[in-house]
Amino acid sequence: MSNIRIYPAQGKWVVRAGGSVIAESTNALELVQRDFPFVIYFPREDIASAVLDPSDRPLFCDDRGEGVHFHVSSPEGIILNAGYSITAPTEAATSLKDHIAFDAGKVTVERV
């Protein structure tokens, strides 16, 4: 049995970095993984791609698969490793491919 559950996120979700909206979506996905707080994944097309710079930091998760991190450009400067994407998902996480999640401790992720 998988330790993750993925649902369509209800409503409109936004990501703010330094006060600027860098993502806005009504097609986001909500990931629930074990006893961790839920995470919102945004479709790439709903993110201002100009604010994302690839990071050298890899991502590996037994439940989700392998991926990459992104630095986020904001009006206050670069926010290191603030976004991440699953590029080689596990079978349970295939719907997360082509989506990016953001570290809610580094940027603001909220339902509006």
PyMOL commands that place a pseudoatom at each C-alpha (Angstrom):
pseudoatom trace, name=CA, resn=MET, resi=1, chain=A, elem=C, hetatm=0, pos=[0.000, 0.000, 0.000]
pseudoatom trace, name=CA, resn=SER, resi=2, chain=A, elem=C, hetatm=0, pos=[1.247, 3.465, -0.879]
pseudoatom trace, name=CA, resn=ASN, resi=3, chain=A, elem=C, hetatm=0, pos=[2.105, 6.030, 1.776]
pseudoatom trace, name=CA, resn=ILE, resi=4, chain=A, elem=C, hetatm=0, pos=[0.816, 8.875, -0.418]
pseudoatom trace, name=CA, resn=ARG, resi=5, chain=A, elem=C, hetatm=0, pos=[-2.567, 10.071, -1.610]
pseudoatom trace, name=CA, resn=ILE, resi=6, chain=A, elem=C, hetatm=0, pos=[-3.035, 12.678, -4.339]
pseudoatom trace, name=CA, resn=TYR, resi=7, chain=A, elem=C, hetatm=0, pos=[-6.239, 14.671, -4.858]
pseudoatom trace, name=CA, resn=PRO, resi=8, chain=A, elem=C, hetatm=0, pos=[-7.318, 17.664, -6.934]
pseudoatom trace, name=CA, resn=ALA, resi=9, chain=A, elem=C, hetatm=0, pos=[-6.748, 20.694, -4.662]
pseudoatom trace, name=CA, resn=GLN, resi=10, chain=A, elem=C, hetatm=0, pos=[-10.024, 22.506, -4.079]
pseudoatom trace, name=CA, resn=GLY, resi=11, chain=A, elem=C, hetatm=0, pos=[-10.261, 26.182, -5.082]
pseudoatom trace, name=CA, resn=LYS, resi=12, chain=A, elem=C, hetatm=0, pos=[-7.603, 28.581, -6.317]
pseudoatom trace, name=CA, resn=TRP, resi=13, chain=A, elem=C, hetatm=0, pos=[-4.064, 28.367, -4.913]
pseudoatom trace, name=CA, resn=VAL, resi=14, chain=A, elem=C, hetatm=0, pos=[-1.245, 30.901, -5.171]
pseudoatom trace, name=CA, resn=VAL, resi=15, chain=A, elem=C, hetatm=0, pos=[2.448, 31.087, -4.364]
pseudoatom trace, name=CA, resn=ARG, resi=16, chain=A, elem=C, hetatm=0, pos=[3.953, 34.402, -3.261]
pseudoatom trace, name=CA, resn=ALA, resi=17, chain=A, elem=C, hetatm=0, pos=[7.678, 35.050, -3.106]
pseudoatom trace, name=CA, resn=GLY, resi=18, chain=A, elem=C, hetatm=0, pos=[8.661, 38.359, -1.579]
pseudoatom trace, name=CA, resn=GLY, resi=19, chain=A, elem=C, hetatm=0, pos=[5.104, 39.629, -2.044]
pseudoatom trace, name=CA, resn=SER, resi=20, chain=A, elem=C, hetatm=0, pos=[4.964, 38.814, -5.776]
pseudoatom trace, name=CA, resn=VAL, resi=21, chain=A, elem=C, hetatm=0, pos=[2.596, 36.125, -7.071]
pseudoatom trace, name=CA, resn=ILE, resi=22, chain=A, elem=C, hetatm=0, pos=[4.719, 33.567, -8.933]
pseudoatom trace, name=CA, resn=ALA, resi=23, chain=A, elem=C, hetatm=0, pos=[2.089, 30.834, -9.349]
pseudoatom trace, name=CA, resn=GLU, resi=24, chain=A, elem=C, hetatm=0, pos=[-1.687, 30.730, -9.469]
pseudoatom trace, name=CA, resn=SER, resi=25, chain=A, elem=C, hetatm=0, pos=[-3.797, 27.685, -10.240]
pseudoatom trace, name=CA, resn=THR, resi=26, chain=A, elem=C, hetatm=0, pos=[-7.237, 26.149, -10.049]
pseudoatom trace, name=CA, resn=ASN, resi=27, chain=A, elem=C, hetatm=0, pos=[-5.706, 22.859, -11.286]
pseudoatom trace, name=CA, resn=ALA, resi=28, chain=A, elem=C, hetatm=0, pos=[-3.268, 22.191, -8.444]
pseudoatom trace, name=CA, resn=LEU, resi=29, chain=A, elem=C, hetatm=0, pos=[-2.868, 18.798, -6.781]
pseudoatom trace, name=CA, resn=GLU, resi=30, chain=A, elem=C, hetatm=0, pos=[-2.834, 18.097, -3.047]
pseudoatom trace, name=CA, resn=LEU, resi=31, chain=A, elem=C, hetatm=0, pos=[-0.384, 15.478, -1.790]
pseudoatom trace, name=CA, resn=VAL, resi=32, chain=A, elem=C, hetatm=0, pos=[-0.967, 13.812, 1.563]
pseudoatom trace, name=CA, resn=GLN, resi=33, chain=A, elem=C, hetatm=0, pos=[2.066, 11.779, 2.663]
pseudoatom trace, name=CA, resn=ARG, resi=34, chain=A, elem=C, hetatm=0, pos=[2.071, 9.784, 5.893]
pseudoatom trace, name=CA, resn=ASP, resi=35, chain=A, elem=C, hetatm=0, pos=[1.714, 12.188, 8.835]
pseudoatom trace, name=CA, resn=PHE, resi=36, chain=A, elem=C, hetatm=0, pos=[3.392, 15.160, 7.090]
pseudoatom trace, name=CA, resn=PRO, resi=37, chain=A, elem=C, hetatm=0, pos=[1.467, 18.379, 6.369]
pseudoatom trace, name=CA, resn=PHE, resi=38, chain=A, elem=C, hetatm=0, pos=[-0.203, 18.327, 2.938]
pseudoatom trace, name=CA, resn=VAL, resi=39, chain=A, elem=C, hetatm=0, pos=[1.710, 19.788, -0.021]
pseudoatom trace, name=CA, resn=ILE, resi=40, chain=A, elem=C, hetatm=0, pos=[0.237, 21.611, -3.021]
pseudoatom trace, name=CA, resn=TYR, resi=41, chain=A, elem=C, hetatm=0, pos=[1.741, 20.831, -6.444]
pseudoatom trace, name=CA, resn=PHE, resi=42, chain=A, elem=C, hetatm=0, pos=[1.229, 23.413, -9.206]
pseudoatom trace, name=CA, resn=PRO, resi=43, chain=A, elem=C, hetatm=0, pos=[1.108, 22.569, -12.924]
pseudoatom trace, name=CA, resn=ARG, resi=44, chain=A, elem=C, hetatm=0, pos=[4.199, 24.007, -14.622]
pseudoatom trace, name=CA, resn=GLU, resi=45, chain=A, elem=C, hetatm=0, pos=[2.050, 26.074, -16.978]
pseudoatom trace, name=CA, resn=ASP, resi=46, chain=A, elem=C, hetatm=0, pos=[0.555, 27.918, -13.985]
pseudoatom trace, name=CA, resn=ILE, resi=47, chain=A, elem=C, hetatm=0, pos=[3.973, 29.077, -12.720]
pseudoatom trace, name=CA, resn=ALA, resi=48, chain=A, elem=C, hetatm=0, pos=[5.950, 32.109, -13.895]
pseudoatom trace, name=CA, resn=SER, resi=49, chain=A, elem=C, hetatm=0, pos=[8.831, 30.063, -15.308]
pseudoatom trace, name=CA, resn=ALA, resi=50, chain=A, elem=C, hetatm=0, pos=[11.145, 33.093, -15.450]
pseudoatom trace, name=CA, resn=VAL, resi=51, chain=A, elem=C, hetatm=0, pos=[11.392, 33.033, -11.633]
pseudoatom trace, name=CA, resn=LEU, resi=52, chain=A, elem=C, hetatm=0, pos=[12.698, 29.443, -11.494]
pseudoatom trace, name=CA, resn=ASP, resi=53, chain=A, elem=C, hetatm=0, pos=[16.396, 28.579, -11.762]
pseudoatom trace, name=CA, resn=PRO, resi=54, chain=A, elem=C, hetatm=0, pos=[17.509, 24.928, -11.581]
pseudoatom trace, name=CA, resn=SER, resi=55, chain=A, elem=C, hetatm=0, pos=[19.469, 23.978, -8.466]
pseudoatom trace, name=CA, resn=ASP, resi=56, chain=A, elem=C, hetatm=0, pos=[22.220, 21.369, -8.153]
pseudoatom trace, name=CA, resn=ARG, resi=57, chain=A, elem=C, hetatm=0, pos=[20.400, 19.894, -5.142]
pseudoatom trace, name=CA, resn=PRO, resi=58, chain=A, elem=C, hetatm=0, pos=[18.794, 16.541, -6.011]
pseudoatom trace, name=CA, resn=LEU, resi=59, chain=A, elem=C, hetatm=0, pos=[15.573, 15.211, -4.518]
pseudoatom trace, name=CA, resn=PHE, resi=60, chain=A, elem=C, hetatm=0, pos=[14.891, 11.617, -3.563]
pseudoatom trace, name=CA, resn=CYS, resi=61, chain=A, elem=C, hetatm=0, pos=[11.841, 10.253, -1.787]
pseudoatom trace, name=CA, resn=ASP, resi=62, chain=A, elem=C, hetatm=0, pos=[10.928, 6.581, -1.393]
pseudoatom trace, name=CA, resn=ASP, resi=63, chain=A, elem=C, hetatm=0, pos=[7.237, 7.454, -1.775]
pseudoatom trace, name=CA, resn=ARG, resi=64, chain=A, elem=C, hetatm=0, pos=[7.378, 10.046, -4.596]
pseudoatom trace, name=CA, resn=GLY, resi=65, chain=A, elem=C, hetatm=0, pos=[10.517, 9.273, -6.599]
pseudoatom trace, name=CA, resn=GLU, resi=66, chain=A, elem=C, hetatm=0, pos=[13.457, 11.367, -7.818]
pseudoatom trace, name=CA, resn=GLY, resi=67, chain=A, elem=C, hetatm=0, pos=[13.465, 15.005, -8.775]
pseudoatom trace, name=CA, resn=VAL, resi=68, chain=A, elem=C, hetatm=0, pos=[15.147, 18.373, -8.753]
pseudoatom trace, name=CA, resn=HIS, resi=69, chain=A, elem=C, hetatm=0, pos=[15.037, 21.600, -6.754]
pseudoatom trace, name=CA, resn=PHE, resi=70, chain=A, elem=C, hetatm=0, pos=[14.688, 25.154, -8.028]
pseudoatom trace, name=CA, resn=HIS, resi=71, chain=A, elem=C, hetatm=0, pos=[15.853, 28.503, -6.701]
pseudoatom trace, name=CA, resn=VAL, resi=72, chain=A, elem=C, hetatm=0, pos=[13.130, 31.169, -6.850]
pseudoatom trace, name=CA, resn=SER, resi=73, chain=A, elem=C, hetatm=0, pos=[13.798, 34.777, -7.848]
pseudoatom trace, name=CA, resn=SER, resi=74, chain=A, elem=C, hetatm=0, pos=[11.848, 37.309, -5.791]
pseudoatom trace, name=CA, resn=PRO, resi=75, chain=A, elem=C, hetatm=0, pos=[11.935, 41.093, -5.417]
pseudoatom trace, name=CA, resn=GLU, resi=76, chain=A, elem=C, hetatm=0, pos=[14.087, 40.566, -2.293]
pseudoatom trace, name=CA, resn=GLY, resi=77, chain=A, elem=C, hetatm=0, pos=[16.541, 38.261, -4.071]
pseudoatom trace, name=CA, resn=ILE, resi=78, chain=A, elem=C, hetatm=0, pos=[17.098, 34.576, -4.717]
pseudoatom trace, name=CA, resn=ILE, resi=79, chain=A, elem=C, hetatm=0, pos=[15.352, 32.078, -2.413]
pseudoatom trace, name=CA, resn=LEU, resi=80, chain=A, elem=C, hetatm=0, pos=[17.520, 28.952, -2.472]
pseudoatom trace, name=CA, resn=ASN, resi=81, chain=A, elem=C, hetatm=0, pos=[15.894, 25.576, -3.135]
pseudoatom trace, name=CA, resn=ALA, resi=82, chain=A, elem=C, hetatm=0, pos=[12.390, 26.938, -2.614]
pseudoatom trace, name=CA, resn=GLY, resi=83, chain=A, elem=C, hetatm=0, pos=[10.719, 24.783, -5.275]
pseudoatom trace, name=CA, resn=TYR, resi=84, chain=A, elem=C, hetatm=0, pos=[10.958, 21.149, -6.285]
pseudoatom trace, name=CA, resn=SER, resi=85, chain=A, elem=C, hetatm=0, pos=[9.656, 18.827, -8.958]
pseudoatom trace, name=CA, resn=ILE, resi=86, chain=A, elem=C, hetatm=0, pos=[9.400, 15.053, -9.229]
pseudoatom trace, name=CA, resn=THR, resi=87, chain=A, elem=C, hetatm=0, pos=[11.002, 14.164, -12.580]
pseudoatom trace, name=CA, resn=ALA, resi=88, chain=A, elem=C, hetatm=0, pos=[11.089, 10.368, -12.174]
pseudoatom trace, name=CA, resn=PRO, resi=89, chain=A, elem=C, hetatm=0, pos=[7.987, 9.550, -10.107]
pseudoatom trace, name=CA, resn=THR, resi=90, chain=A, elem=C, hetatm=0, pos=[7.080, 6.286, -8.454]
pseudoatom trace, name=CA, resn=GLU, resi=91, chain=A, elem=C, hetatm=0, pos=[3.985, 4.551, -9.794]
pseudoatom trace, name=CA, resn=ALA, resi=92, chain=A, elem=C, hetatm=0, pos=[1.904, 6.067, -6.973]
pseudoatom trace, name=CA, resn=ALA, resi=93, chain=A, elem=C, hetatm=0, pos=[3.160, 9.593, -7.782]
pseudoatom trace, name=CA, resn=THR, resi=94, chain=A, elem=C, hetatm=0, pos=[2.891, 9.685, -11.593]
pseudoatom trace, name=CA, resn=SER, resi=95, chain=A, elem=C, hetatm=0, pos=[0.306, 12.488, -11.489]
pseudoatom trace, name=CA, resn=LEU, resi=96, chain=A, elem=C, hetatm=0, pos=[2.934, 14.781, -9.870]
pseudoatom trace, name=CA, resn=LYS, resi=97, chain=A, elem=C, hetatm=0, pos=[5.108, 14.756, -13.002]
pseudoatom trace, name=CA, resn=ASP, resi=98, chain=A, elem=C, hetatm=0, pos=[5.124, 18.185, -14.692]
pseudoatom trace, name=CA, resn=HIS, resi=99, chain=A, elem=C, hetatm=0, pos=[4.137, 19.840, -11.396]
pseudoatom trace, name=CA, resn=ILE, resi=100, chain=A, elem=C, hetatm=0, pos=[6.199, 21.912, -8.974]
pseudoatom trace, name=CA, resn=ALA, resi=101, chain=A, elem=C, hetatm=0, pos=[5.734, 22.216, -5.222]
pseudoatom trace, name=CA, resn=PHE, resi=102, chain=A, elem=C, hetatm=0, pos=[7.152, 24.958, -3.033]
pseudoatom trace, name=CA, resn=ASP, resi=103, chain=A, elem=C, hetatm=0, pos=[8.666, 24.987, 0.444]
pseudoatom trace, name=CA, resn=ALA, resi=104, chain=A, elem=C, hetatm=0, pos=[6.021, 26.745, 2.547]
pseudoatom trace, name=CA, resn=GLY, resi=105, chain=A, elem=C, hetatm=0, pos=[8.775, 27.750, 4.991]
pseudoatom trace, name=CA, resn=LYS, resi=106, chain=A, elem=C, hetatm=0, pos=[10.494, 29.804, 2.267]
pseudoatom trace, name=CA, resn=VAL, resi=107, chain=A, elem=C, hetatm=0, pos=[7.547, 31.181, 0.243]
pseudoatom trace, name=CA, resn=THR, resi=108, chain=A, elem=C, hetatm=0, pos=[3.828, 31.623, 0.913]
pseudoatom trace, name=CA, resn=VAL, resi=109, chain=A, elem=C, hetatm=0, pos=[1.503, 28.918, -0.442]
pseudoatom trace, name=CA, resn=GLU, resi=110, chain=A, elem=C, hetatm=0, pos=[-2.158, 29.644, 0.186]
pseudoatom trace, name=CA, resn=ARG, resi=111, chain=A, elem=C, hetatm=0, pos=[-5.693, 29.083, -0.992]
pseudoatom trace, name=CA, resn=VAL, resi=112, chain=A, elem=C, hetatm=0, pos=[-7.404, 32.329, -2.042]
for i in range(1, 112): cmd.bond("trace and resi %d" % i, "trace and resi %d" % (i + 1))
show_as sticks, trace
zoom trace
